[in-house]
Every structure is written in C-alpha cells, then in structure tokens.
Amino acid sequence: MISDQQDSNKRFYYLLVMLFLLPIPLGANIPWAWSFFEMAIFILTAFVVIKNWKIDKLGITNYISAVYFWLALIAICAIQIIPLPNFVVALLSPTSFDLYQSVSAKSYFISVDPGQSTISFIKLLSFFCLFICVLSLINTEKRIRMLLLTIVAAGTVQALYGGLEMLFGFSSSLIFELPVEEFATGSFVDKNHYANFLMLSLAAGVGLFVASLEKSSTSTPNDLMQKFANIQFNSKAIIRICIAIMVIGLIMSRSKIGNAVFFAAMAIVGAVAFVLIKNRSQGLTIMVISIFIIDLLIVSAYFGIERVNDRLTQTSLVQDTTDEFVQDAYPIISDFPILGSGGGSFHSTFPSYQQSEVGAFYDFMYNDYLQFLIEYGVVGSFILFSIFVFCIYKSMRAMTRRRNSIFKGSAFACLMVFIGMGLHMTVGFPLQSYVNASYFVVFLALSMVINSIKLRRTGKRSRTV
C-alpha cells in the first residue's frame, strides 16, 4: 500500500512539473515543443493505465459519461484522417469528394488536409490523456490545492518574466532571443495567448483565495475595514501578491480582449457566487471588490491601463477586418456541414473562399466556435459544446452543494475559466495555443473531480491511484 502511494505521488508530481514547464518553450506552440509534451503526456498516461488497468481502479467510473463524449470526438477526428471508400466520402462530405475527384486522387478522405488533421488528432489524443490523468491523479484536497498552486506559480513566473523584459528595456527576450515588443508576452509569441494564459492562472489564484476566506458575521464599518486589511495582508498574502503580479502582467500585455475577458469573468462569476454559495463569508464580497479597486484602479494605473483603454477607444470597424474575414468563412460551414473540413485544415481551406481584400494570410479564425464548426462540422462541434456546457453545470453544482472551502474555491476558478474562455473564443483563438488548451482541459477535469471526491477525516479517498 505504501509503495502504491509512493508511485501515485511520483506520477502526481510528474504531472505538476509538466504543467509548470508547458508554457516556457514559446507557449508550447511550436512543433517540437508540443510534440515533446505530447510524448510526456502519453508516457504519464501509460504509467497510470498500466498501474491501474481496471476501470474502477483507474478512477474514472464517476466520469464515464464525459469519457464517452471524448471518445466520440476522437472517433470523429479519426474518421477524418482514415482513407475511406469513394461512395462513403461522397455521402458524408460531397465537397471533399469533389475535391479529391478533381485531382484524380488514389485515396479519399473526409479531411481536405489529412496531414494537418493528423497533427490535430494527435493533439486531441494528448488532451484526452491529460484529462484522464487529472481525473485519476487529483484525488484529495491536498492535491487540488497543489494543482492550483502550480498553475498560479506558472502564471506568476510568466508575468514576472514578461514584465521585467519591458521594465528593463530588453531588445530581445532571454528565451529564444525573440524581439521584445512594446507589450509583454512572457515566453509566448502572441500577446493574446499570453493574456489568456494569465487569465487561466489568475482564475486558479482567485480560486485559492476564495478557498482561504473564513466565514464571519462582522458588519460594522471598523470590522469591514479590518477584514479588508486581513484579506490583503494575512498569511495568505503570498497568493494575493501573485494575483497582483499576474494582473500587472495582464495589463502590460496590452491585450484589449485579454483584459476585458478577465474582469468580465471575475464580475460574472462573483455575481453568480453571491447567488449560489450558501453561508458565504463577507470576505468573498470584499475580495471581489478589492480585485477591482486595488488591481484595476491603483496598481494597473502605473503599468499601462491607459494604453489598453486607448486601444479600446481607437479601434474602429474600418481598421478592423475581422468582420469581413468571418463573413468569408461562413460558406465553408455550408460546404462541410456534417464532419467538417478536417481538424487543422482551416489555413489551407480558407484562401479559396476569401472574397474580401483582407491583405493577410490567416492560420486561424478569429472565432474558435466558427473554426470548430468549419473543421469538425456540426457533429464534432456539438460534442465539444456538450462537454463544455456539462462542465459549466458541474462547476455551478459544486459551488452550490459542496461545503468544503477548497471545492467551492475550485468551482469558482473553473467557472471563471469557462466564462473567460467562452468570451475570448468569440473574438479570438485561445484554444489554438497548446498550453492554453491543455490548461483548459485540466480545468474541465477539475470541475468533475470536485463533484466526486468524498471527504474523510483522514483526507484520503478509498481508492489508490
């Protein structure tokens, strides 16, 4: 038993180290980086499955419905890249059939770009394996805290790195010697991916902060001021400091959507928490208010919030070609309605549909929802959306029903991630970043874990992973 627990701890720490390192090589958004981490995830999954080969010991019995949804999505993506008989392709995707027939192809696929779709398929497999690993390994309150702390640590390091590069006026980054722009990007290339990563990390930090708040019935002005001071400077101050650092990094990214999404998600989930969380502490109200007052109005004033505001007010529809870009992409959906054009095929499909004079080449669409519809069709998108909505429900359920503080805090973090990511996806492509997609999957799994862990006085669950 002790040996099994030690092996489980090793796999758990392996997971934490991997998550901490994920954003460092350019946000794992280059082929060698995501390939390396895919292999790392597959290796970890192999150890988890081999050690616990029975489904009940693997620890996913309580999550079997979600696993079936994932397997259905994997099956859709597999069909896209498997050579199929001509008549099958003609039935499922007439446009793909016409395309392959026009070039007298020997093999017919659902995907119009099987090479890129294979890459996307392997990524999806790695996300599914990461999902299974989190479900299997995150099985105690302590491990939930350590997982969230790891995400906070990764975000804080990125915020410090990106901010210090700008403050010290570096002309090139310390990692990979990339040119340093007028905005912070950490070790990422795209500032919006960087901002989205900080939003994910901030959600983890806010979740931990919510979990640390104690119930109180104080109501006098002096008591409220004392509570406010305690929240900012008590023993949990290290988390508060990390949150402040990440907010500064987010502001310095100059990402208008990244900043808007974080504060919108914070406000929305804060309001939801007031409704759903029973016997909530006054500290929760004070915490939400302090995030806005201290971080937005005071700290960020010294680190460029006015620059973000300028960008928000100066952006015009004339200068922004995103609307025309989206309009040109709609016909692709009607041509590939059922199973899509294939994962990762957007960049090779869009040029033939482009009508407006955008004057640029796009690898991704500035709307993840539409890109999923294009690449995975109605069937695949429905599965993805179902998983997303189900996890939102699980987060709200845990916020309502679970009494333990870490579960409520984790639910707050998960819901904040889902709201923030859902908003960002309407005008950007945050899930096209491997590290952001990986962290998003972690929160999807966490939203299910916090509904299933049964507390004991020993703090352990009955199963060993």
C-alpha positions in Angstrom: 0.0 0.0 0.0 2.8 2.4 0.9 4.6 1.5 -2.3 1.4 2.2 -4.3 1.0 5.6 -2.6 4.6 6.5 -3.4 4.2 5.5 -7.0 1.0 7.6 -7.1 2.8 10.6 -5.7 5.6 10.3 -8.3 3.0 10.4 -11.1 1.3 13.3 -9.5 4.5 15.3 -9.2 5.4 14.4 -12.7 2.0 15.9 -13.8 2.7 19.1 -11.8 6.2 19.6 -13.2 4.9 19.0 -16.8 2.2 21.6 -16.3 4.7 24.1 -14.9 7.1 23.7 -17.8 4.4 23.7 -20.5 4.3 27.5 -21.2 8.1 28.0 -21.2 9.0 27.0 -24.8 7.0 29.7 -26.6 3.8 28.6 -25.1 4.4 25.0 -26.4 3.1 26.5 -29.7 5.9 25.2 -31.9 6.0 21.7 -33.4 9.0 20.4 -31.4 7.6 21.8 -28.1 4.0 20.4 -28.4 5.5 17.1 -29.7 7.7 16.8 -26.6 4.8 17.5 -24.2 2.5 15.1 -26.2 5.1 12.4 -25.6 5.4 13.3 -21.9 1.6 13.1 -21.5 1.4 9.8 -23.3 4.2 8.4 -21.1 2.4 9.5 -17.9 -0.9 8.1 -19.1 0.8 4.8 -19.9 2.1 4.5 -16.3 -1.3 5.5 -14.9 -3.2 3.0 -17.0 -0.7 0.1 -16.6 -0.6 0.6 -12.8 -4.4 0.8 -12.6 -5.7 -1.1 -15.7 -9.2 -1.8 -14.3 -11.6 1.0 -15.0 -12.7 1.1 -11.4 -9.2 1.4 -10.1 -8.3 3.9 -12.8 -10.7 6.2 -11.0 -12.9 7.2 -13.9 -16.1 5.4 -13.0 -17.8 8.5 -11.8 -16.8 10.3 -15.0 -17.7 7.7 -17.6 -20.3 9.8 -19.4 -17.7 12.5 -20.1 -15.2 9.9 -21.2 -17.7 8.6 -23.7 -18.1 12.1 -25.1 -14.4 12.4 -25.5 -14.2 9.0 -27.2 -16.9 10.0 -29.6 -15.0 13.2 -30.5 -11.8 11.1 -31.0 -13.8 8.8 -33.3 -15.0 11.8 -35.4 -11.4 13.0 -35.8 -10.2 9.5 -36.7 -12.8 9.2 -39.4 -11.5 12.4 -40.9 -8.0 11.0 -41.5 -8.8 7.4 -42.4 -8.9 6.6 -46.2 -12.5 5.7 -47.0 -14.3 4.3 -50.0 -15.3 6.9 -52.6 -19.0 6.5 -52.0 -18.6 6.9 -48.2 -16.8 10.2 -48.7 -19.4 11.3 -51.3 -22.1 10.6 -48.7 -20.5 12.2 -45.7 -18.7 15.1 -47.4 -19.6 15.8 -51.0 -17.3 18.8 -51.2 -14.3 16.7 -50.1 -15.3 14.0 -52.6 -15.4 16.6 -55.5 -12.0 18.0 -54.4 -10.3 14.6 -54.4 -12.0 13.6 -57.6 -10.9 16.8 -59.4 -7.2 15.8 -58.8 -7.7 12.1 -59.5 -6.6 11.1 -56.1 -6.0 7.5 -55.3 -7.2 7.8 -51.7 -10.2 9.8 -50.5 -10.5 11.4 -47.0 -13.1 13.4 -45.2 -10.4 15.9 -44.4 -9.1 18.2 -47.2 -5.8 18.3 -45.4 -5.1 14.9 -43.9 -1.6 15.9 -42.8 -2.7 18.8 -40.6 -5.7 16.8 -39.4 -3.4 14.0 -38.2 -1.4 16.6 -36.2 -4.7 17.8 -34.7 -5.8 14.2 -34.0 -2.6 13.5 -32.0 -3.1 16.8 -30.1 -6.6 15.7 -29.3 -5.4 12.3 -28.1 -2.9 14.1 -25.8 -5.7 16.3 -24.4 -7.8 13.2 -23.7 -4.9 11.5 -22.0 -4.3 14.6 -19.9 -8.0 14.6 -19.0 -7.7 11.0 -17.8 -4.6 11.7 -15.8 -6.2 14.6 -13.9 -9.3 12.5 -13.1 -7.1 9.7 -11.9 -4.4 11.6 -10.0 -6.2 14.5 -8.5 -8.0 12.6 -5.7 -7.5 14.6 -2.5 -8.0 18.1 -1.2 -4.3 18.5 -0.9 -3.7 17.6 -4.5 -6.3 20.0 -5.7 -4.5 22.8 -3.8 -1.1 21.8 -5.2 -2.5 21.7 -8.7 -3.9 25.2 -8.4 -0.7 26.4 -6.7 1.3 25.0 -9.6 -0.9 26.9 -12.1 -0.5 30.1 -10.1 3.3 29.6 -9.9 3.5 29.1 -13.7 1.4 32.3 -14.3 3.4 34.3 -11.8 6.7 33.3 -13.5 5.3 34.3 -16.9 4.0 37.6 -15.6 7.4 38.4 -13.9 9.3 37.4 -17.0 7.2 39.4 -19.4 7.0 42.5 -17.2 10.8 42.6 -16.3 11.7 42.3 -20.0 9.7 45.5 -20.6 10.8 47.4 -17.5 14.5 46.7 -18.1 14.1 47.6 -21.8 15.5 44.4 -23.3 15.6 44.5 -27.1 15.4 40.7 -27.3 14.0 38.0 -25.0 16.1 36.0 -22.7 14.5 32.8 -24.1 14.9 32.1 -27.8 16.2 35.8 -28.3 12.9 37.0 -29.9 12.4 40.7 -30.3 10.7 42.4 -27.3 7.7 44.5 -28.4 6.1 47.4 -26.6 3.8 44.9 -24.8 4.6 41.9 -22.5 4.3 38.4 -23.9 6.4 36.4 -21.4 7.8 33.3 -23.2 4.8 33.4 -25.6 4.9 34.8 -29.1 1.2 36.0 -29.3 0.2 38.6 -26.7 -3.4 37.4 -26.7 -2.3 33.8 -26.0 -0.2 35.2 -23.2 -3.1 37.2 -21.8 -5.4 34.2 -22.0 -2.8 32.1 -20.1 -2.6 34.7 -17.4 -6.4 34.7 -17.2 -6.3 30.9 -16.6 -3.6 31.3 -13.9 -5.4 34.2 -12.3 -8.6 32.0 -12.1 -6.6 29.4 -10.1 -5.2 32.1 -7.8 -8.7 33.6 -7.2 -10.0 30.1 -6.5 -7.3 29.5 -3.9 -8.1 32.9 -2.4 -11.8 32.1 -2.2 -10.9 28.8 -0.5 -8.9 30.7 2.1 -11.7 33.0 3.2 -13.4 32.3 6.5 -17.0 32.8 7.5 -17.7 35.9 9.5 -20.7 37.8 10.8 -19.0 41.1 11.3 -20.9 44.0 9.8 -19.7 47.3 11.4 -17.5 49.7 9.3 -14.5 49.1 11.6 -14.9 45.3 11.2 -15.2 45.6 7.5 -12.0 47.7 7.3 -10.2 45.1 9.5 -11.5 42.3 7.3 -10.3 44.2 4.2 -6.8 44.6 5.7 -6.7 41.0 6.8 -7.6 39.8 3.3 -4.8 41.8 1.8 -2.1 41.1 4.3 -2.8 37.9 6.2 -0.9 34.6 6.0 -2.4 34.1 2.5 -0.8 37.2 1.3 1.5 35.3 -1.0 -1.4 34.3 -3.1 -2.7 37.9 -3.1 0.7 39.1 -4.2 0.8 36.5 -7.1 -2.6 37.7 -8.2 -1.4 41.3 -8.2 1.7 40.4 -10.2 -0.4 38.5 -12.8 -2.8 41.4 -13.1 0.1 43.7 -13.8 1.4 41.2 -16.4 -2.0 41.1 -18.0 -2.3 44.9 -18.2 1.2 45.1 -19.6 0.3 42.6 -22.4 -1.9 45.5 -23.9 -4.3 42.8 -24.9 -7.7 44.5 -25.0 -9.6 41.2 -25.2 -7.5 39.6 -22.6 -8.1 42.4 -20.1 -11.8 42.7 -20.8 -12.3 38.9 -20.6 -10.6 38.6 -17.2 -12.5 41.4 -15.5 -15.8 40.4 -17.1 -15.3 36.8 -16.0 -14.4 38.0 -12.5 -17.5 40.1 -12.3 -19.9 37.5 -13.7 -18.6 34.6 -11.5 -18.5 36.9 -8.5 -22.2 37.7 -9.0 -23.0 34.0 -9.6 -21.2 33.1 -6.4 -23.3 35.5 -4.4 -26.4 33.7 -5.6 -25.1 30.1 -5.4 -22.8 29.9 -2.4 -24.7 29.5 0.8 -23.4 30.9 4.0 -20.8 32.9 2.1 -18.3 35.0 4.1 -18.1 38.8 3.9 -14.6 38.2 2.7 -15.8 36.9 -0.6 -17.6 40.2 -1.3 -14.6 42.2 -0.1 -12.2 40.1 -2.3 -14.2 40.7 -5.5 -14.3 44.4 -4.8 -10.6 44.6 -3.9 -9.6 42.9 -7.2 -11.2 45.8 -9.0 -10.2 48.6 -6.6 -6.6 47.7 -5.9 -5.6 45.9 -9.1 -7.6 47.8 -11.8 -7.7 51.3 -10.4 -4.5 51.6 -8.4 -1.8 49.1 -9.3 -2.6 48.9 -13.0 -2.5 52.7 -13.3 1.2 52.6 -13.1 1.6 49.8 -15.6 -0.3 50.9 -18.6 -4.1 50.6 -18.1 -4.4 53.8 -20.0 -2.7 52.2 -23.0 -5.3 49.4 -23.0 -8.1 52.0 -22.8 -6.6 53.9 -25.7 -6.6 50.8 -27.8 -10.2 50.0 -26.9 -11.4 53.5 -27.9 -9.3 53.9 -31.0 -10.2 50.6 -32.6 -12.7 51.1 -35.5 -14.6 48.9 -37.8 -12.9 50.4 -40.7 -9.5 49.4 -39.5 -10.6 46.0 -38.2 -11.1 43.5 -41.0 -12.2 40.7 -38.7 -15.9 41.0 -39.6 -15.2 40.6 -43.3 -12.9 37.8 -42.5 -15.7 36.0 -40.6 -18.2 36.6 -43.4 -15.9 35.0 -45.9 -15.5 31.9 -43.8 -19.3 31.2 -43.4 -19.6 29.4 -46.8 -17.1 26.8 -45.6 -19.5 25.6 -43.0 -22.3 25.1 -45.6 -19.9 23.1 -47.8 -18.7 20.8 -44.9 -21.7 20.7 -42.6 -21.6 17.2 -41.1 -18.0 16.3 -40.2 -16.2 19.4 -41.2 -13.2 20.0 -43.5 -10.8 18.3 -41.1 -9.0 19.3 -37.9 -6.3 21.9 -38.6 -7.4 22.4 -42.2 -8.7 26.0 -41.9 -5.5 27.7 -43.1 -5.4 25.6 -46.3 -9.2 25.8 -46.9 -9.9 29.5 -46.3 -7.9 31.0 -49.2 -10.2 29.5 -51.8 -13.2 31.1 -50.1 -11.7 34.5 -49.4 -13.6 37.3 -51.1 -12.7 40.5 -49.3 -9.4 42.2 -49.7 -8.1 41.4 -46.3 -4.5 41.5 -47.4 -3.2 39.0 -44.9 -2.8 35.2 -44.5 -4.6 33.7 -41.6 -3.6 30.4 -39.9 -6.6 30.6 -37.5 -10.0 32.2 -37.5 -10.7 35.0 -35.0 -13.6 32.9 -33.6 -12.9 29.5 -32.2 -16.6 28.5 -32.3 -16.7 29.0 -36.1 -13.4 27.4 -36.6 -14.6 24.3 -34.8 -17.7 24.3 -36.9 -15.6 24.5 -40.0 -13.1 21.9 -39.1 -15.3 19.4 -37.1 -18.7 20.0 -38.5 -22.0 20.1 -36.6 -21.4 16.6 -35.1 -17.9 17.3 -33.7 -18.8 20.8 -32.6 -21.9 19.5 -30.8 -19.8 17.1 -28.8 -17.3 19.8 -27.9 -20.1 22.1 -26.8 -21.7 19.4 -24.8 -18.6 18.8 -22.8 -18.1 22.5 -22.2 -21.7 23.0 -21.0 -21.6 19.9 -18.9 -18.5 21.2 -17.1 -20.1 24.6 -16.5 -23.0 22.8 -14.9 -20.6 20.7 -12.7 -18.9 23.9 -11.6 -22.1 25.5 -10.6 -23.3 22.3 -8.9 -20.1 22.2 -6.8 -20.4 25.8 -5.9 -24.0 25.2 -4.7 -23.7 21.8 -2.9 -20.1 21.3 -1.7 -19.4 22.7 1.7 -15.6 22.3 1.8 -13.8 25.5 1.1 -11.3 24.1 -1.5 -14.2 22.6 -3.5 -16.0 26.0 -3.5 -12.8 27.8 -4.4 -12.0 25.3 -7.2 -15.6 25.7 -8.5 -15.1 29.5 -8.6 -11.9 29.0 -10.5 -13.3 26.5 -13.0 -16.4 28.7 -13.7 -14.2 31.7 -14.1 -12.1 29.9 -16.7 -15.1 28.6 -18.6 -16.8 32.1 -18.7 -13.5 33.8 -19.6 -12.6 31.3 -22.3 -16.1 31.2 -23.7 -16.0 35.0 -24.1 -12.4 35.1 -25.5 -13.3 32.4 -28.1 -15.9 34.7 -29.7 -13.3 37.1 -30.9 -10.0 35.1 -30.8 -8.5 31.7 -31.0 -7.2 30.9 -27.5 -7.7 27.2 -27.8 -5.3 27.1 -30.8 -2.5 27.5 -28.2 -1.3 24.1 -27.0 -0.6 25.2 -23.4 -3.9 27.2 -23.1 -5.8 24.2 -24.4 -4.0 21.9 -22.0 -4.8 24.1 -19.0 -8.4 24.4 -20.2 -8.6 20.6 -20.2 -7.2 20.5 -16.7 -10.0 22.8 -15.5 -12.6 20.7 -17.4 -11.4 17.6 -15.5 -11.1 19.5 -12.2 -14.8 20.6 -12.5 -15.7 16.9 -12.4 -13.3 15.9 -9.7 -14.6 18.4 -7.2 -18.1 16.9 -7.5 -16.9 13.4 -6.9 -14.3 13.4 -4.1 -15.7 12.1 -0.9 -14.2 13.6 2.2 -13.0 11.6 5.1 -11.3 12.5 8.3 -8.1 11.2 7.0 -8.4 13.4 4.0 -8.0 10.4 1.7 -10.2 8.6 -0.7 -10.8 4.8 -0.6 -9.1 4.1 -3.9 -5.4 4.2 -4.5 -4.1 5.7 -7.8 
